[in-house]
Amino acid sequence: MTERLPLCPISRTAMILGSRWTAQIIRELLDHGPRRFQDFSDALEGIAPTMLSNRLKMLEESGVVERQIYETHPPRAEYKLTDKGRKMSGIIGAMRDWGAKYG
Amino acid sequence: MTERLPLCPISRTAMILGSRWTAQIIRELLDHGPRRFQDFSDALEGIAPTMLSNRLKMLEESGVVERQIYETHPPRAEYKLTDKGRKMSGIIGAMRDWGAKYG
């Protein structure tokens, strides 16, 4: 293998999935479509609001999730997967299968 | 670790892959078979010995990797995937594909 490790595809993917809660946030969006902040709070038992906010921002910066304002008075936002994010379904599915059998 | 055991299969898998370097360590073992500590040090550019030691211990405790003594004078150990660990190839492959395309 000639590629330098920090640039290897697995490292790049691991950098996104390698933070606690990110895989579960993506799973929520894959299973249920666009979600509001409160939906994640309700579904991901034990996640603190500051942690959730931090993770959503990180996923936005990685181009996996996008934030959309769907109402302006009062302003309401929802989060959805980008095309790049939807393409993570194979990884999340493989994680789910492995975890169900061996985790 | 006093953290509550996450109950969903994706969380359990993410706890293993969700630490920096673990996915790359598993990839090394999938690609090359049993490896010695030094082999990982050489292949994973930038990993500190204490970090590598910590990650290998974590993967052993998770039942993904096992340590085997293959020579007693002087003692030499190598690390190999358990059956449970080999079954992670689907996840690692999906991570590699996604990272190559979108990462």
gemmi code that builds the backbone of each chain (N, CA, C; Angstrom):
import gemmi

chains = {
    "A": [
        ("MET", (0.852, -1.210, 0.000), (0.000, 0.000, 0.000), (0.880, 1.251, 0.000)),
        ("THR", (0.678, 2.085, -0.987), (1.562, 3.248, -1.092), (0.937, 4.508, -0.482)),
        ("GLU", (-0.378, 4.481, -0.233), (-0.999, 5.717, 0.250), (-0.622, 5.995, 1.705)),
        ("ARG", (-0.486, 7.249, 2.022), (-0.173, 7.631, 3.393), (-1.410, 7.480, 4.245)),
        ("LEU", (-1.232, 7.000, 5.466), (-2.394, 6.631, 6.235), (-3.404, 7.714, 6.568)),
        ("PRO", (-2.978, 8.918, 6.926), (-3.986, 9.931, 7.252), (-4.928, 10.188, 6.077)),
        ("LEU", (-4.487, 9.809, 4.842), (-5.297, 10.050, 3.664), (-6.092, 8.826, 3.234)),
        ("CYS", (-5.925, 7.704, 3.914), (-6.587, 6.489, 3.454), (-8.094, 6.578, 3.667)),
        ("PRO", (-8.862, 5.975, 2.734), (-10.321, 6.095, 2.764), (-10.939, 5.630, 4.071)),
        ("ILE", (-10.368, 4.570, 4.650), (-10.933, 4.074, 5.909), (-10.739, 5.095, 7.026)),
        ("SER", (-9.563, 5.739, 7.049), (-9.324, 6.766, 8.079), (-10.315, 7.906, 7.936)),
        ("ARG", (-10.559, 8.303, 6.682), (-11.471, 9.435, 6.476), (-12.881, 9.096, 6.951)),
        ("THR", (-13.309, 7.876, 6.679), (-14.634, 7.458, 7.137), (-14.654, 7.319, 8.657)),
        ("ALA", (-13.579, 6.743, 9.200), (-13.514, 6.539, 10.647), (-13.524, 7.867, 11.392)),
        ("MET", (-12.970, 8.904, 10.762), (-12.973, 10.214, 11.417), (-14.397, 10.722, 11.635)),
        ("ILE", (-15.309, 10.359, 10.738), (-16.704, 10.785, 10.874), (-17.467, 9.870, 11.840)),
        ("LEU", (-17.327, 8.570, 11.622), (-18.062, 7.622, 12.469), (-17.384, 7.417, 13.816)),
        ("GLY", (-16.147, 7.914, 13.920), (-15.361, 7.678, 15.115), (-15.653, 8.608, 16.268)),
        ("SER", (-16.753, 9.292, 16.245), (-17.147, 10.115, 17.384), (-18.472, 9.574, 17.901)),
        ("ARG", (-18.535, 9.424, 19.197), (-19.730, 8.854, 19.812), (-20.992, 9.575, 19.328)),
        ("TRP", (-22.034, 8.860, 19.034), (-23.368, 9.320, 18.619), (-23.509, 9.573, 17.118)),
        ("THR", (-22.432, 9.791, 16.401), (-22.622, 10.155, 14.989), (-23.319, 9.040, 14.204)),
        ("ALA", (-22.922, 7.789, 14.440), (-23.561, 6.679, 13.709), (-25.058, 6.624, 14.039)),
        ("GLN", (-25.412, 6.876, 15.296), (-26.833, 6.826, 15.675), (-27.625, 7.979, 15.073)),
        ("ILE", (-26.997, 9.145, 14.951), (-27.679, 10.292, 14.328), (-27.971, 9.973, 12.855)),
        ("ILE", (-26.982, 9.404, 12.167), (-27.172, 9.045, 10.759), (-28.236, 7.953, 10.635)),
        ("ARG", (-28.223, 7.004, 11.538), (-29.231, 5.936, 11.539), (-30.651, 6.514, 11.683)),
        ("GLU", (-30.815, 7.479, 12.606), (-32.120, 8.140, 12.774), (-32.596, 8.755, 11.469)),
        ("LEU", (-31.684, 9.432, 10.770), (-32.047, 10.102, 9.515), (-32.326, 9.097, 8.397)),
        ("LEU", (-31.596, 8.000, 8.382), (-31.848, 6.958, 7.380), (-33.210, 6.298, 7.621)),
        ("ASP", (-33.537, 6.080, 8.896), (-34.775, 5.363, 9.225), (-36.016, 6.243, 9.125)),
        ("HIS", (-35.869, 7.536, 9.454), (-37.064, 8.382, 9.601), (-37.111, 9.602, 8.701)),
        ("GLY", (-36.085, 9.863, 7.907), (-36.083, 11.071, 7.085), (-35.781, 12.299, 7.933)),
        ("PRO", (-36.054, 13.506, 7.409), (-35.689, 14.742, 8.097), (-36.161, 14.778, 9.547)),
        ("ARG", (-35.298, 15.253, 10.418), (-35.564, 15.309, 11.858), (-35.236, 16.683, 12.417)),
        ("ARG", (-36.010, 17.090, 13.428), (-35.680, 18.319, 14.137), (-34.787, 17.987, 15.335)),
        ("PHE", (-34.170, 19.017, 15.867), (-33.283, 18.851, 17.015), (-33.967, 18.032, 18.106)),
        ("GLN", (-35.221, 18.407, 18.397), (-35.950, 17.741, 19.479), (-36.182, 16.250, 19.200)),
        ("ASP", (-36.370, 15.920, 17.916), (-36.555, 14.502, 17.560), (-35.343, 13.667, 17.946)),
        ("PHE", (-34.153, 14.229, 17.669), (-32.932, 13.510, 18.055), (-32.836, 13.378, 19.573)),
        ("SER", (-33.118, 14.482, 20.274), (-33.071, 14.472, 21.733), (-33.960, 13.376, 22.300)),
        ("ASP", (-35.168, 13.239, 21.720), (-36.112, 12.233, 22.204), (-35.634, 10.817, 21.885)),
        ("ALA", (-35.061, 10.640, 20.691), (-34.731, 9.293, 20.231), (-33.418, 8.779, 20.819)),
        ("LEU", (-32.450, 9.672, 20.999), (-31.126, 9.244, 21.454), (-31.022, 9.434, 22.963)),
        ("GLU", (-31.481, 8.450, 23.669), (-31.551, 8.533, 25.119), (-30.174, 8.774, 25.737)),
        ("GLY", (-30.073, 9.817, 26.529), (-28.827, 10.070, 27.233), (-27.925, 11.086, 26.570)),
        ("ILE", (-28.288, 11.586, 25.382), (-27.423, 12.560, 24.722), (-27.726, 13.966, 25.285)),
        ("ALA", (-26.683, 14.691, 25.655), (-26.849, 16.053, 26.177), (-27.022, 17.021, 25.001)),
        ("PRO", (-27.827, 18.093, 25.192), (-28.071, 19.043, 24.098), (-26.790, 19.627, 23.501)),
        ("THR", (-25.804, 19.949, 24.329), (-24.562, 20.515, 23.787), (-23.812, 19.486, 22.945)),
        ("MET", (-23.849, 18.241, 23.372), (-23.219, 17.160, 22.602), (-23.935, 16.980, 21.273)),
        ("LEU", (-25.269, 16.955, 21.305), (-26.052, 16.792, 20.080), (-25.763, 17.929, 19.103)),
        ("SER", (-25.744, 19.137, 19.622), (-25.479, 20.307, 18.794), (-24.089, 20.220, 18.151)),
        ("ASN", (-23.114, 19.825, 18.944), (-21.743, 19.642, 18.468), (-21.664, 18.580, 17.364)),
        ("ARG", (-22.329, 17.470, 17.557), (-22.278, 16.381, 16.572), (-22.975, 16.766, 15.264)),
        ("LEU", (-24.125, 17.465, 15.372), (-24.837, 17.892, 14.162), (-23.981, 18.874, 13.366)),
        ("LYS", (-23.300, 19.772, 14.076), (-22.421, 20.732, 13.418), (-21.279, 20.004, 12.699)),
        ("MET", (-20.705, 19.019, 13.375), (-19.614, 18.249, 12.780), (-20.089, 17.514, 11.525)),
        ("LEU", (-21.274, 16.943, 11.586), (-21.801, 16.213, 10.422), (-22.141, 17.165, 9.278)),
        ("GLU", (-22.566, 18.387, 9.625), (-22.788, 19.404, 8.588), (-21.467, 19.768, 7.923)),
        ("GLU", (-20.442, 19.997, 8.746), (-19.127, 20.369, 8.208), (-18.517, 19.260, 7.355)),
        ("SER", (-18.855, 18.018, 7.659), (-18.357, 16.895, 6.862), (-19.181, 16.689, 5.597)),
        ("GLY", (-20.262, 17.449, 5.443), (-21.091, 17.323, 4.244), (-21.999, 16.104, 4.265)),
        ("VAL", (-22.235, 15.537, 5.448), (-23.071, 14.346, 5.573), (-24.533, 14.744, 5.832)),
        ("VAL", (-24.698, 15.839, 6.575), (-26.023, 16.323, 6.987), (-26.167, 17.775, 6.537)),
        ("GLU", (-27.393, 18.172, 6.156), (-27.617, 19.601, 5.946), (-28.791, 20.087, 6.779)),
        ("ARG", (-28.691, 21.365, 7.157), (-29.695, 21.983, 8.017), (-30.561, 22.841, 7.118)),
        ("GLN", (-31.867, 22.703, 7.270), (-32.777, 23.455, 6.428), (-33.809, 24.176, 7.271)),
        ("ILE", (-34.004, 25.470, 6.989), (-35.054, 26.228, 7.666), (-36.357, 25.930, 6.932)),
        ("TYR", (-37.348, 25.406, 7.619), (-38.599, 25.086, 6.917), (-39.744, 25.979, 7.352)),
        ("GLU", (-39.485, 26.889, 8.315), (-40.506, 27.844, 8.733), (-39.769, 29.058, 9.251)),
        ("THR", (-40.222, 30.252, 8.902), (-39.466, 31.437, 9.334), (-40.093, 32.148, 10.525)),
        ("HIS", (-41.418, 32.044, 10.730), (-42.063, 32.687, 11.880), (-42.865, 31.701, 12.678)),
        ("PRO", (-42.321, 31.218, 13.770), (-40.937, 31.369, 14.265), (-39.990, 30.498, 13.439)),
        ("PRO", (-38.696, 30.805, 13.478), (-37.763, 30.008, 12.686), (-37.667, 28.563, 13.192)),
        ("ARG", (-37.829, 27.645, 12.271), (-37.691, 26.229, 12.633), (-36.787, 25.541, 11.614)),
        ("ALA", (-35.888, 24.736, 12.145), (-34.931, 24.068, 11.261), (-35.083, 22.562, 11.373)),
        ("GLU", (-34.769, 21.879, 10.294), (-34.692, 20.424, 10.363), (-33.391, 19.979, 9.699)),
        ("TYR", (-33.000, 18.773, 10.031), (-31.747, 18.220, 9.520), (-32.073, 17.080, 8.577)),
        ("LYS", (-31.369, 17.027, 7.456), (-31.550, 15.899, 6.546), (-30.213, 15.421, 6.005)),
        ("LEU", (-30.198, 14.215, 5.487), (-28.965, 13.673, 4.914), (-28.731, 14.288, 3.537)),
        ("THR", (-27.482, 14.576, 3.230), (-27.111, 14.933, 1.862), (-27.015, 13.626, 1.069)),
        ("ASP", (-26.737, 13.728, -0.217), (-26.564, 12.525, -1.020), (-25.392, 11.698, -0.462)),
        ("LYS", (-24.311, 12.406, -0.165), (-23.133, 11.772, 0.444), (-23.500, 11.031, 1.743)),
        ("GLY", (-24.368, 11.646, 2.538), (-24.794, 11.037, 3.793), (-25.657, 9.804, 3.569)),
        ("ARG", (-26.579, 9.886, 2.594), (-27.436, 8.728, 2.301), (-26.605, 7.525, 1.878)),
        ("LYS", (-25.483, 7.806, 1.232), (-24.622, 6.723, 0.757), (-23.900, 6.003, 1.901)),
        ("MET", (-24.096, 6.483, 3.126), (-23.516, 5.779, 4.269), (-24.395, 4.605, 4.716)),
        ("SER", (-25.527, 4.409, 4.062), (-26.453, 3.377, 4.528), (-25.819, 1.980, 4.520)),
        ("GLY", (-24.911, 1.726, 3.558), (-24.242, 0.423, 3.515), (-23.393, 0.182, 4.748)),
        ("ILE", (-22.700, 1.231, 5.187), (-21.857, 1.097, 6.386), (-22.727, 0.887, 7.621)),
        ("ILE", (-23.746, 1.742, 7.750), (-24.619, 1.666, 8.932), (-25.332, 0.306, 8.977)),
        ("GLY", (-25.762, -0.181, 7.813), (-26.406, -1.495, 7.749), (-25.458, -2.608, 8.182)),
        ("ALA", (-24.203, -2.524, 7.723), (-23.210, -3.541, 8.098), (-22.899, -3.464, 9.596)),
        ("MET", (-22.873, -2.246, 10.142), (-22.642, -2.077, 11.579), (-23.798, -2.674, 12.384)),
        ("ARG", (-25.019, -2.451, 11.885), (-26.190, -2.964, 12.575), (-26.173, -4.503, 12.590)),
        ("ASP", (-25.885, -5.100, 11.414), (-25.870, -6.562, 11.319), (-24.819, -7.178, 12.249)),
        ("TRP", (-23.627, -6.587, 12.205), (-22.535, -7.122, 13.028), (-22.870, -6.974, 14.509)),
        ("GLY", (-23.355, -5.786, 14.877), (-23.674, -5.519, 16.277), (-24.773, -6.436, 16.802)),
        ("ALA", (-25.757, -6.741, 15.933), (-26.865, -7.607, 16.353), (-26.355, -9.025, 16.624)),
        ("LYS", (-25.346, -9.438, 15.838), (-24.860, -10.810, 15.940), (-23.717, -10.963, 16.954)),
        ("TYR", (-22.827, -9.966, 16.994), (-21.601, -10.130, 17.785), (-21.381, -9.053, 18.836)),
        ("GLY", (-22.077, -7.927, 18.721), (-21.758, -6.753, 19.550), (-22.030, -6.983, 21.033)),
    ],
    "B": [
        ("MET", (-14.479, 1.125, 32.900), (-15.428, 2.028, 32.245), (-16.785, 1.915, 32.938)),
        ("THR", (-17.336, 3.040, 33.412), (-18.608, 2.979, 34.122), (-19.777, 3.329, 33.205)),
        ("GLU", (-19.463, 3.626, 31.950), (-20.486, 4.031, 30.988), (-21.536, 2.926, 30.837)),
        ("ARG", (-22.786, 3.360, 30.720), (-23.884, 2.427, 30.534), (-23.719, 1.680, 29.212)),
        ("LEU", (-24.033, 0.405, 29.184), (-23.905, -0.368, 27.946), (-25.000, 0.048, 26.964)),
        ("PRO", (-24.609, 0.566, 25.793), (-25.642, 0.948, 24.843), (-26.356, -0.308, 24.342)),
        ("LEU", (-27.648, -0.211, 24.162), (-28.406, -1.403, 23.842), (-28.581, -1.624, 22.350)),
        ("CYS", (-28.470, -0.571, 21.550), (-28.739, -0.780, 20.134), (-27.488, -1.314, 19.434)),
        ("PRO", (-27.684, -2.221, 18.462), (-26.553, -2.882, 17.797), (-25.584, -1.896, 17.158)),
        ("ILE", (-26.116, -0.809, 16.602), (-25.238, 0.174, 15.962), (-24.355, 0.855, 17.001)),
        ("SER", (-24.926, 1.168, 18.160), (-24.126, 1.789, 19.221), (-23.005, 0.868, 19.665)),
        ("ARG", (-23.319, -0.412, 19.779), (-22.300, -1.349, 20.260), (-21.145, -1.450, 19.263)),
        ("THR", (-21.478, -1.448, 17.973), (-20.431, -1.488, 16.951), (-19.660, -0.177, 16.932)),
        ("ALA", (-20.395, 0.929, 17.061), (-19.744, 2.245, 17.029), (-18.784, 2.418, 18.197)),
        ("MET", (-19.091, 1.765, 19.330), (-18.180, 1.885, 20.475), (-16.809, 1.286, 20.156)),
        ("ILE", (-16.785, 0.263, 19.315), (-15.512, -0.358, 18.944), (-14.815, 0.440, 17.845)),
        ("LEU", (-15.575, 0.773, 16.798), (-14.965, 1.496, 15.675), (-14.823, 2.981, 15.979)),
        ("GLY", (-15.497, 3.416, 17.051), (-15.535, 4.849, 17.352), (-14.319, 5.367, 18.097)),
        ("SER", (-13.249, 4.659, 18.103), (-12.008, 5.159, 18.693), (-10.975, 5.216, 17.581)),
        ("ARG", (-10.283, 6.330, 17.534), (-9.305, 6.537, 16.477), (-8.345, 5.356, 16.393)),
        ("TRP", (-8.019, 4.914, 15.205), (-7.078, 3.839, 14.857), (-7.671, 2.438, 14.875)),
        ("THR", (-8.780, 2.223, 15.570), (-9.245, 0.831, 15.655), (-9.611, 0.278, 14.274)),
        ("ALA", (-10.287, 1.068, 13.443), (-10.658, 0.572, 12.112), (-9.404, 0.239, 11.293)),
        ("GLN", (-8.361, 1.065, 11.430), (-7.136, 0.808, 10.674), (-6.401, -0.439, 11.175)),
        ("ILE", (-6.445, -0.673, 12.478), (-5.814, -1.878, 13.028), (-6.515, -3.122, 12.479)),
        ("ILE", (-7.848, -3.097, 12.462), (-8.617, -4.237, 11.940), (-8.338, -4.406, 10.440)),
        ("ARG", (-8.237, -3.312, 9.729), (-7.938, -3.365, 8.292), (-6.580, -4.034, 8.052)),
        ("GLU", (-5.567, -3.665, 8.851), (-4.244, -4.296, 8.737), (-4.341, -5.811, 8.894)),
        ("LEU", (-5.114, -6.248, 9.883), (-5.244, -7.684, 10.149), (-6.042, -8.397, 9.067)),
        ("LEU", (-7.045, -7.724, 8.521), (-7.821, -8.308, 7.416), (-6.948, -8.447, 6.169)),
        ("ASP", (-6.131, -7.427, 5.912), (-5.320, -7.425, 4.686), (-4.104, -8.335, 4.773)),
        ("HIS", (-3.493, -8.429, 5.964), (-2.196, -9.098, 6.051), (-2.141, -10.308, 6.974)),
        ("GLY", (-3.217, -10.639, 7.677), (-3.156, -11.745, 8.624), (-2.439, -11.331, 9.900)),
        ("PRO", (-2.027, -12.321, 10.726), (-1.428, -12.022, 12.032), (-0.279, -11.011, 11.938)),
        ("ARG", (-0.254, -10.093, 12.881), (0.745, -9.017, 12.911), (1.361, -8.904, 14.289)),
        ("ARG", (2.624, -8.501, 14.318), (3.274, -8.210, 15.588), (3.127, -6.713, 15.898)),
        ("PHE", (3.368, -6.376, 17.135), (3.259, -4.979, 17.559), (4.029, -4.058, 16.611)),
        ("GLN", (5.255, -4.467, 16.289), (6.100, -3.635, 15.433), (5.522, -3.456, 14.025)),
        ("ASP", (4.835, -4.483, 13.533), (4.219, -4.374, 12.208), (3.183, -3.251, 12.184)),
        ("PHE", (2.376, -3.170, 13.249), (1.392, -2.093, 13.319), (2.086, -0.738, 13.394)),
        ("SER", (3.119, -0.654, 14.244), (3.878, 0.594, 14.395), (4.389, 1.085, 13.048)),
        ("ASP", (4.897, 0.146, 12.249), (5.451, 0.505, 10.942), (4.351, 0.930, 9.966)),
        ("ALA", (3.219, 0.221, 10.015), (2.175, 0.448, 9.007), (1.309, 1.674, 9.328)),
        ("LEU", (1.072, 1.906, 10.601), (0.171, 2.995, 10.981), (0.994, 4.233, 11.328)),
        ("GLU", (1.326, 4.956, 10.310), (2.205, 6.111, 10.465), (1.597, 7.136, 11.429)),
        ("GLY", (2.363, 7.462, 12.460), (1.902, 8.499, 13.381), (1.281, 7.971, 14.656)),
        ("ILE", (1.110, 6.654, 14.769), (0.512, 6.129, 16.004), (1.597, 5.987, 17.077)),
        ("ALA", (1.318, 6.479, 18.281), (2.276, 6.373, 19.387), (2.165, 4.984, 20.008)),
        ("PRO", (3.296, 4.430, 20.499), (3.274, 3.087, 21.082), (2.241, 2.915, 22.208)),
        ("THR", (2.095, 3.926, 23.054), (1.113, 3.790, 24.147), (-0.314, 3.736, 23.593)),
        ("MET", (-0.567, 4.519, 22.561), (-1.883, 4.522, 21.915), (-2.149, 3.159, 21.269)),
        ("LEU", (-1.147, 2.644, 20.553), (-1.295, 1.343, 19.894), (-1.562, 0.247, 20.918)),
        ("SER", (-0.811, 0.278, 22.009), (-0.966, -0.704, 23.066), (-2.365, -0.631, 23.670)),
        ("ASN", (-2.831, 0.588, 23.901), (-4.167, 0.822, 24.436), (-5.252, 0.290, 23.496)),
        ("ARG", (-5.108, 0.564, 22.204), (-6.121, 0.127, 21.233), (-6.152, -1.386, 21.082)),
        ("LEU", (-4.957, -2.017, 21.075), (-4.903, -3.478, 20.961), (-5.559, -4.131, 22.179)),
        ("LYS", (-5.322, -3.533, 23.346), (-5.925, -4.059, 24.570), (-7.448, -3.946, 24.492)),
        ("MET", (-7.929, -2.797, 24.017), (-9.364, -2.569, 23.879), (-9.996, -3.573, 22.907)),
        ("LEU", (-9.294, -3.816, 21.801), (-9.827, -4.767, 20.812), (-9.804, -6.201, 21.342)),
        ("GLU", (-8.813, -6.506, 22.175), (-8.788, -7.818, 22.833), (-9.971, -7.961, 23.784)),
        ("GLU", (-10.197, -6.899, 24.574), (-11.299, -6.939, 25.542), (-12.659, -7.028, 24.845)),
        ("SER", (-12.748, -6.477, 23.648), (-14.003, -6.546, 22.890), (-14.160, -7.883, 22.175)),
        ("GLY", (-13.129, -8.723, 22.247), (-13.216, -10.026, 21.592), (-13.021, -9.976, 20.085)),
        ("VAL", (-12.446, -8.894, 19.581), (-12.242, -8.721, 18.142), (-10.861, -9.252, 17.745)),
        ("VAL", (-9.907, -9.086, 18.636), (-8.513, -9.455, 18.384), (-8.050, -10.396, 19.491)),
        ("GLU", (-7.190, -11.359, 19.161), (-6.558, -12.129, 20.231), (-5.040, -12.098, 20.099)),
        ("ARG", (-4.392, -12.165, 21.253), (-2.944, -12.100, 21.334), (-2.433, -13.513, 21.532)),
        ("GLN", (-1.431, -13.883, 20.737), (-0.918, -15.236, 20.816), (0.590, -15.221, 20.949)),
        ("ILE", (1.099, -15.983, 21.901), (2.542, -16.126, 22.043), (2.998, -17.169, 21.024)),
        ("TYR", (3.897, -16.820, 20.138), (4.303, -17.803, 19.137), (5.750, -18.241, 19.309)),
        ("GLU", (6.434, -17.643, 20.311), (7.792, -18.069, 20.612), (8.025, -17.750, 22.072)),
        ("THR", (8.654, -18.658, 22.813), (8.814, -18.400, 24.243), (10.209, -17.907, 24.624)),
        ("HIS", (11.238, -18.233, 23.843), (12.606, -17.779, 24.157), (13.234, -17.091, 22.967)),
        ("PRO", (13.207, -15.776, 22.901), (12.540, -14.840, 23.822), (11.040, -14.814, 23.533)),
        ("PRO", (10.239, -14.367, 24.478), (8.791, -14.365, 24.242), (8.406, -13.395, 23.126)),
        ("ARG", (7.636, -13.899, 22.180), (7.162, -13.055, 21.081), (5.664, -13.289, 20.896)),
        ("ALA", (4.964, -12.177, 20.712), (3.511, -12.285, 20.579), (3.057, -11.733, 19.247)),
        ("GLU", (1.970, -12.267, 18.751), (1.369, -11.672, 17.571), (-0.129, -11.526, 17.822)),
        ("TYR", (-0.740, -10.663, 17.037), (-2.161, -10.385, 17.189), (-2.893, -10.911, 15.973)),
        ("LYS", (-4.047, -11.517, 16.204), (-4.849, -11.993, 15.073), (-6.325, -11.722, 15.337)),
        ("LEU", (-7.092, -11.722, 14.284), (-8.527, -11.503, 14.425), (-9.192, -12.775, 14.944)),
        ("THR", (-10.162, -12.605, 15.818), (-11.019, -13.720, 16.195), (-12.046, -13.888, 15.072)),
        ("ASP", (-12.898, -14.893, 15.208), (-13.951, -15.070, 14.209), (-14.860, -13.836, 14.189)),
        ("LYS", (-15.199, -13.377, 15.369), (-15.999, -12.147, 15.519), (-15.336, -10.963, 14.815)),
        ("GLY", (-14.019, -10.865, 14.936), (-13.279, -9.776, 14.297), (-13.276, -9.894, 12.780)),
        ("ARG", (-13.084, -11.122, 12.288), (-13.090, -11.322, 10.827), (-14.418, -10.926, 10.221)),
        ("LYS", (-15.494, -11.095, 10.995), (-16.819, -10.765, 10.494), (-17.025, -9.246, 10.357)),
        ("MET", (-16.036, -8.473, 10.772), (-16.132, -7.019, 10.577), (-15.716, -6.605, 9.160)),
        ("SER", (-15.323, -7.568, 8.350), (-14.810, -7.198, 7.022), (-15.851, -6.460, 6.184)),
        ("GLY", (-17.126, -6.814, 6.361), (-18.183, -6.125, 5.611), (-18.252, -4.651, 5.963)),
        ("ILE", (-18.104, -4.345, 7.234), (-18.144, -2.945, 7.691), (-16.924, -2.199, 7.160)),
        ("ILE", (-15.748, -2.799, 7.336), (-14.511, -2.146, 6.919), (-14.520, -1.927, 5.400)),
        ("GLY", (-15.021, -2.911, 4.656), (-15.124, -2.772, 3.196), (-16.057, -1.633, 2.816)),
        ("ALA", (-17.201, -1.533, 3.492), (-18.160, -0.457, 3.204), (-17.556, 0.908, 3.559)),
        ("MET", (-16.779, 0.964, 4.645), (-16.116, 2.215, 5.035), (-15.084, 2.624, 3.985)),
        ("ARG", (-14.366, 1.630, 3.472), (-13.339, 1.901, 2.476), (-13.988, 2.440, 1.188)),
        ("ASP", (-15.066, 1.782, 0.746), (-15.743, 2.217, -0.481), (-16.284, 3.637, -0.352)),
        ("TRP", (-16.947, 3.893, 0.754), (-17.542, 5.217, 0.949), (-16.445, 6.281, 1.030)),
        ("GLY", (-15.389, 5.996, 1.798), (-14.296, 6.956, 1.956), (-13.591, 7.258, 0.640)),
        ("ALA", (-13.463, 6.227, -0.203), (-12.790, 6.416, -1.495), (-13.622, 7.330, -2.391)),
        ("LYS", (-14.940, 7.240, -2.260), (-15.821, 7.998, -3.139), (-16.173, 9.374, -2.572)),
        ("TYR", (-16.398, 9.429, -1.267), (-16.950, 10.663, -0.681), (-16.116, 11.260, 0.436)),
        ("GLY", (-15.193, 10.485, 0.993), (-14.511, 10.924, 2.221), (-13.603, 12.123, 1.995)),
    ],
}
model = gemmi.Model(1)
for chain_id, residues in chains.items():
    chain = gemmi.Chain(chain_id)
    for i, (resn, *xyz) in enumerate(residues, 1):
        res = gemmi.Residue()
        res.name, res.seqid = resn, gemmi.SeqId(i, " ")
        for name, pos in zip(("N", "CA", "C"), xyz):
            atom = gemmi.Atom()
            atom.name, atom.element = name, gemmi.Element(name[0])
            atom.pos, atom.b_iso = gemmi.Position(*pos), 0.0
            res.add_atom(atom)
        chain.add_residue(res)
    model.add_chain(chain)
structure = gemmi.Structure()
structure.add_model(model)
structure.setup_entities()
